[in-house]
Amino acid sequence: MSDKKLTEDKFDNRGSLSFCPLSAYIGNNVSVGHDALIYGPCYLGNHTFIGFKAIVYNAIIGKGSFVSYNAVITNGVRIAPNQFVLLVPTLIHKKKLTDSDE
C-alpha cells in the first residue's frame, strides 16, 4: 500500500500489492471503512473513500471518488475520477391483491 492509508478494523485486502493481474493497487490518501472487501484485480486511485461493507472486485475507482456503504462494484466497472457512487436500495412495488388476483 502507498502512503497515508486509513483502514478500519476488519478491512480485507485479498490481492497482492505488487503490480500483476491479480493485484489490488491502493493509491495515496485512501480511506477504507469497516468490513470493506478490496479484492484484486482492482485499482483505487489517490484520495478515494471506500465505505463500510463495500465490495470492490475487478474494478477501477478513479482518484477523488467516494463509494458509499454496502456498494458493490465488480465486473470490470470503471468509475471516473471525482465521482460519488451511492447505493440505491431496490424499489419494491407493492400491489394490493384483489379477488381476481387470487
C-alpha positions in Angstrom: 0.0 0.0 0.0 1.2 3.5 -0.7 1.5 6.4 1.9 -1.2 7.6 4.2 -3.8 4.8 4.2 -6.6 4.8 6.7 -8.1 1.3 7.0 -10.6 0.3 9.7 -10.8 -3.0 11.5 -11.8 -6.0 9.5 -10.6 -4.4 6.3 -9.9 -7.3 3.9 -7.4 -6.9 1.1 -7.1 -10.3 -0.6 -5.0 -9.2 -3.6 -1.2 -9.0 -3.6 0.2 -5.5 -3.6 2.7 -6.0 -6.5 1.5 -5.0 -10.0 0.2 -8.2 -11.5 -3.1 -9.3 -13.0 -4.5 -10.2 -9.5 -3.1 -7.2 -7.7 -5.0 -4.7 -5.6 -3.4 -1.2 -6.1 -4.3 1.3 -3.4 -3.2 4.9 -4.0 -2.2 7.6 -1.6 -4.6 9.1 1.0 -7.2 6.3 0.6 -9.7 5.5 3.4 -11.4 2.1 3.6 -14.2 1.6 6.0 -15.1 -1.3 8.4 -15.8 -4.7 6.8 -15.0 -3.4 3.2 -13.6 -6.1 0.8 -11.0 -5.0 -1.6 -10.2 -8.0 -3.9 -7.8 -7.9 -6.8 -7.6 -7.2 -9.5 -8.6 -3.7 -8.7 -7.3 -0.1 -8.6 -8.2 2.5 -6.0 -6.9 6.0 -7.1 -5.5 8.6 -4.8 -7.8 10.4 -2.4 -10.6 7.9 -2.6 -13.0 6.7 0.1 -14.5 3.2 0.2 -17.5 2.9 2.6 -18.3 0.4 5.3 -19.1 -3.1 3.9 -18.5 -2.1 0.3 -17.1 -4.6 -2.1 -14.6 -3.7 -4.8 -13.5 -6.5 -7.2 -12.2 -6.4 -10.7 -12.8 -2.6 -10.9 -11.1 0.7 -11.2 -12.0 3.6 -8.9 -10.8 6.9 -10.2 -9.0 9.4 -8.0 -11.0 11.5 -5.6 -14.1 9.2 -5.8 -16.4 8.3 -2.9 -18.0 4.8 -2.7 -20.9 4.6 -0.2 -21.5 1.9 2.3 -22.7 -1.5 1.1 -21.9 -0.6 -2.5 -20.8 -3.5 -4.8 -18.5 -2.6 -7.7 -17.4 -5.5 -9.8 -17.2 -7.0 -13.3 -14.7 -4.6 -14.8 -16.6 -1.4 -13.9 -14.6 1.8 -14.2 -15.5 4.8 -12.0 -14.3 8.1 -13.4 -12.3 10.5 -11.2 -14.2 12.6 -8.6 -17.4 10.6 -8.7 -19.9 9.8 -5.9 -21.1 6.2 -6.0 -24.3 5.9 -4.0 -26.1 2.7 -3.0 -29.7 2.9 -4.1 -31.9 0.3 -2.4 -34.1 -1.8 -4.7 -37.5 -0.3 -5.0 -40.3 -2.7 -4.1 -43.5 -2.2 -6.0 -46.5 -3.2 -3.8 -49.8 -4.0 -5.3 -53.0 -4.6 -3.3 -54.4 -8.0 -4.0 -57.9 -8.2 -5.4 -60.2 -11.1 -5.6 -59.3 -11.6 -9.3 -55.5 -12.0 -8.3 -56.2 -15.0 -6.1 
